[in-house]
Amino acid sequence: MAERLSLVQLPARWILDAGCGTGGAAPLLQQRFAGATIVDLDVSERMLARRTTWRWPTWLRIPRRGSRHGVCADFQILPLMSARFDLVWSNLALHWAEDLPAALTEASRVLRPGGLLMFSVFGPDTLRELRLAAADDGFHVNQHVDMHDIGDMLVRCGYADPVMDMEQVTLTYVDLAALLRDLRAHGSTAFATGKSTGLRARSHFLRSVARYEQFRRQDGRLPATIEVIYGHAWKPEPRRSPKGREVIDIRPAAR
């Protein structure tokens, strides 16, 4: 995302980091946009508590330019002013939205016309080895939305000039337990038991461990595929008539 951001000409004064986690992107954004006000937003208060100065000082005062503040909220229902932000940045967070179009719509609402949405999400090939190993054993691996479907959502949500691409990264582990520890440390619930408990759940888990062995590489490591989807799109300027009046589309309501 940082490499892609370097190619964008955007004089951002207000930046929203949606799903910021512990706020790791803030130093990069502060360096790229000197003097910008950054709002770190995450649904987890515990995540926000791990960064400094996370509470908004007051809702009645506009923060000074170049400051950084935190808001504990859901990015599907943003408690923020419309048309305020020049950039909405979201790194590996939007795939957790229960309603992704709602999250994209909210991002558009808080963007000013001409503002930019830039994000990355996990794609459907993420943890494909784990999904195959855990099939039919009472375990569940989260499914993620395809890149082309996300591009269609951006268009339906009113964004202009969406650009989508992806890459696959392969992580390796000594065993399946190490992968699961990594997922828990990341805060993921990608690997969870179903209704089985006790000895039955353990037997299911051991079968999954045995099936994962089919993917072990010649170097003795177990691979874990991570598909990362990158996207960015612009909030278009309002259309104008020849006389300078804003054009508003009127369409019949869906039945």
Secondary structure in CASP SS format (residue, H / E / C, confidence):
PFRMAT SS
TARGET T0000
AUTHOR 0000-0000-0000
METHOD secondary structure of the structure
MODEL  1
M C 1.00
A H 1.00
E H 1.00
R H 1.00
L H 1.00
S C 1.00
L C 1.00
V C 1.00
Q C 1.00
L C 1.00
P C 1.00
A C 1.00
R C 1.00
W E 1.00
I E 1.00
L E 1.00
D E 1.00
A E 1.00
G C 1.00
C C 1.00
G C 1.00
T C 1.00
G C 1.00
G C 1.00
A C 1.00
A H 1.00
P H 1.00
L H 1.00
L H 1.00
Q H 1.00
Q H 1.00
R H 1.00
F C 1.00
A C 1.00
G C 1.00
A C 1.00
T E 1.00
I E 1.00
V E 1.00
D E 1.00
L E 1.00
D E 1.00
V C 1.00
S C 1.00
E H 1.00
R H 1.00
M H 1.00
L H 1.00
A H 1.00
R C 1.00
R C 1.00
T C 1.00
T C 1.00
W C 1.00
R C 1.00
W C 1.00
P C 1.00
T C 1.00
W C 1.00
L C 1.00
R C 1.00
I C 1.00
P C 1.00
R C 1.00
R C 1.00
G C 1.00
S C 1.00
R E 1.00
H E 1.00
G E 1.00
V E 1.00
C E 1.00
A C 1.00
D C 1.00
F C 1.00
Q C 1.00
I C 1.00
L C 1.00
P C 1.00
L C 1.00
M C 1.00
S C 1.00
A C 1.00
R C 1.00
F E 1.00
D E 1.00
L E 1.00
V E 1.00
W E 1.00
S E 1.00
N E 1.00
L C 1.00
A C 1.00
L H 1.00
H H 1.00
W H 1.00
A C 1.00
E C 1.00
D C 1.00
L H 1.00
P H 1.00
A H 1.00
A H 1.00
L H 1.00
T H 1.00
E H 1.00
A H 1.00
S H 1.00
R H 1.00
V H 1.00
L E 1.00
R E 1.00
P E 1.00
G E 1.00
G E 1.00
L E 1.00
L E 1.00
M E 1.00
F E 1.00
S E 1.00
V E 1.00
F E 1.00
G C 1.00
P C 1.00
D C 1.00
T C 1.00
L C 1.00
R H 1.00
E H 1.00
L H 1.00
R H 1.00
L H 1.00
A H 1.00
A H 1.00
A C 1.00
D C 1.00
D C 1.00
G C 1.00
F E 1.00
H E 1.00
V C 1.00
N C 1.00
Q C 1.00
H C 1.00
V C 1.00
D C 1.00
M H 1.00
H H 1.00
D H 1.00
I H 1.00
G H 1.00
D H 1.00
M H 1.00
L H 1.00
V H 1.00
R H 1.00
C C 1.00
G C 1.00
Y C 1.00
A E 1.00
D E 1.00
P E 1.00
V E 1.00
M E 1.00
D E 1.00
M E 1.00
E E 1.00
Q E 1.00
V E 1.00
T E 1.00
L E 1.00
T E 1.00
Y E 1.00
V C 1.00
D C 1.00
L H 1.00
A H 1.00
A H 1.00
L H 1.00
L H 1.00
R H 1.00
D H 1.00
L H 1.00
R H 1.00
A H 1.00
H H 1.00
G C 1.00
S C 1.00
T C 1.00
A C 1.00
F C 1.00
A E 1.00
T E 1.00
G C 1.00
K C 1.00
S C 1.00
T C 1.00
G H 1.00
L H 1.00
R H 1.00
A H 1.00
R H 1.00
S H 1.00
H H 1.00
F H 1.00
L H 1.00
R H 1.00
S H 1.00
V H 1.00
A H 1.00
R H 1.00
Y H 1.00
E H 1.00
Q H 1.00
F H 1.00
R C 1.00
R C 1.00
Q C 1.00
D C 1.00
G C 1.00
R C 1.00
L E 1.00
P E 1.00
A E 1.00
T E 1.00
I E 1.00
E E 1.00
V E 1.00
I E 1.00
Y E 1.00
G E 1.00
H E 1.00
A E 1.00
W E 1.00
K C 1.00
P C 1.00
E C 1.00
P C 1.00
R C 1.00
R E 1.00
S C 1.00
P C 1.00
K C 1.00
G C 1.00
R C 1.00
E E 1.00
V C 1.00
I C 1.00
D C 1.00
I C 1.00
R C 1.00
P C 1.00
A C 1.00
A C 1.00
R C 1.00
END
